[in-house]
Amino acid sequence: MLNVISSRQSPLTVALLSIGLAAALFVLSVFAAIDRPFIDLPQGAVPVSLNGVALVPTDTMPEPDKLGSYSALRAFFERQSMLAAQLQAERVEVGYATVAGATLTRTISPRPRGIVDLPAPFWFQQAVGILAIIVSGWVISLRRGDWGARMFALTGLFLAVSAMAASIYSTRQIALPGDQFRILSGLNHTGSAMFGIALVGLFMMYPRQLVRPVWMLVPAVFFGIGLLLELGYVGETLWIVPIITTQLLVAIVLGVVQWRKTRGHPVERAGLRWFLLFSLIGCSLFIGLSALPPILGLSEHGFISQAYAFGFFNLMHIGLALGVMRWRVFDLDRYAYYIWLWLAGVALIFATDLVLLLWMRAQPLTSLTFSFLIASFLYFPLRQFLLSRLFVSKAPRPSEKITGVFEVAFAPTKRLQDSRWDGLLKETFALAGEVKHIADAPDQTQIAQNGLALRLPAVAGLQGRELLYPDGGRRLFTTRDMNAADVLCQMYGVARDSHLAYERGITEERDRISRDVHDNIGAQLLTALHAAEPSAKDLLLRESLTDLRQIISDGFSTDFNLAEVIADLRGEMADRLDVHGIALTWVADIDTHRAKPVMVPYIVANNLRSILREITSNVIKHARATAVDVSLGYRDGTLELAIGEDGTAFDPATVRRGSGLDNISARVEAMGGQAHFDPATKTLRFTVQMAAPALEPA
């Protein structure tokens, strides 16, 4: 089967090939089983003689290996040939024992054996072989480059050869020709021995590769020699039983070694636990309940017939199914089940129709109706139940993690952010492994290590992450997980940016209040301090309180007439300078061609007021000036403010700066303007390009 598999063939194609192989072996087995004479006896009757020749118990024994020696086997095959020749006659005298205990003799004309004459053990052994091949094909189609998967596929193939060959001779009515019997027995022994060789090779390579693949030739050669001795009937005692027993013991030893090698790897060990358990239990039950009891004299035919004992080997495949579903044996994911569920659905429909057709051969339409009803009302609901309960994992839902995302974004420290982000990812994807921090994070989310890992990019100050083993290690990462991770990262990025913007807003508002208190309230209180008239002092104090309330609560909702703001600022500045004997020259030029006055928002009016108040305070305290010139104009969206004085001017770029100068710079920048000092004219000039809608005419 492995030789016909090409890397260019899709998994579905390989699975179909395995089904084709199983169907071919099944058809060959059926034809070999029905191509014999058959004697119609009453229900439950047991033949005891044939043309006067008394039948001994060994004549009808299902498995001649229980005779124990090659000499007994040769005698058995010779007697089978003699009895088979008797059945070739047109009429045969048959003695048989009835269910009631009576012994009767009748002369019967043998007829060709039909499909309906094949007993249940034949169909059971065929089912064992078919299941083994299909599951093996399924595994190798998905992991054809893995040596462990290859060895598992070979166990399925050789189990099918052994079981299907045994199904023919073990369910014969009385006898088969000795040569044909020996060939079928040889196929059974070959399949059993090769199954054991593949099982040993499997545990040499899975889940950890213990040796290089070439070393698998050692058990193949060793047990192959034993098989050749068995097929050549060399010696006296059968070789097949010690061969199979030794293979099982070697497999157990290798399984123990694999168990030790997977220490510290919980996912590998979990898969090995189930696979090892079912594999070794299946082989042990077959040998202990079917092969060994006759050899040890505990039972003549074993505690269970070989036909049904073959079903123990299918425990391997049940173990594989559980391993894939729960612990990713061979790293297969649940999605792989869809391949053979659909194929099994088709096979079940045809098998159901075939069984009903054979059962009701005279009523094919009724058979078709029953097949349709069974498929519609039994199979499809059952299949949907299995899909929803066993094979469909709960997809991550980022929308349910909004609270967790905000908890990460609002974490007060970087360490707490990392801890909460790791916990959120682990909870979302139900990880079996830890969340790893990676320095070489990708630019976008990507699946790595054939689906074992999911790598996340760095986002909003958090380092990239690598997630391992989703859903408790029961499946691989898929594109749904990628999408969920992308959504989580986007949600965190938005939440973090919003939080930072909120904090920036708080900081900016705090700075605004600080600047306004420093520039406006400080200037007002300074003026009040130097006011000579008590009434003027009281007025300035009341205005200071008004300004303070406005700074705290007015916000940015009120618009102001620019002309009125300039007029108020001129009067206030003139009053402050006049107290100190400083003359003020004020020139204001506002575009008067507008139909409506220019309205400015609070921030512009407040910044102009604060700038002029701070500059006035600096002139009074530091400049020792006698005159100040102010030129303020607005035209075509540009606001210009130039302030010069005749005192000891300074260069804002070189002077030791205090809060006042920093506040002036911040206010100019907040309005999108630039400040420039001209040492020659001792003039500080501000230019603000007012392109915002705030200065559009009201």
Secondary structure, 3 states (H helix, E strand, C coil): CHHHCCCCCCHHHHHHHHHHHHHHHHHHHHHHHHCCEECCCCCCCEEEEECCEECCHHHHCCCHHHHCEHHHHHHHHHHHHHHHHHCCCCCEEEEEECCCCCEEEEEECCEECCHHHCCHHHHHHHHHHHHHHHHHHHHHHHCCCCHHHHHHHHHHHHHHHHHHHHHHHHCCCCCCCHHHHHHHHHHHHHHHHHHHHHHHHHHHHCCCCCCCHHHHHHHHHHHHHHHHHHHCCCCCECCHHHHHHHHHHHHHHHHHHHHHHCCCCHHHHHHHHHHHHHHHHHHHHHHHHHHHHHHHCCCCCCCCCHHHHHHHHHHHHHHHHHHHHHHCHHHCCHHHHHHHHHHHHHHHHHHHHHHHHHHCCCCHHHHHHHHHHHHHHHHHHHHHHHHHHHHCCCCCCHHHHHHHHHHHHCCCCHHHHHHHHHHHHHHHHCCCCCCEEECCCCCCCEEEHHHCEEEECCECCECEEEEECCHHHCCCCCHHHHHHHHHHHHHHHHHHHHHHHHHHHHHHHHHHHHHHHHHHHHHHHHHHHHCCCHHHHHHHHHHHHHHHHHHHHHCCCCEEEHHHHHHHHHHHHHHHHHHCCCEEEEEEEECCCCCCCEEEEHHHHHHHHHHHHHHHHHHHHHHCCCEEEEEEEEECCEEEEEEEECCCCCCCCCCCCCHHHHHHHHHHHHCCEEEEEECCCCEEEEEEECCCHHHCEC
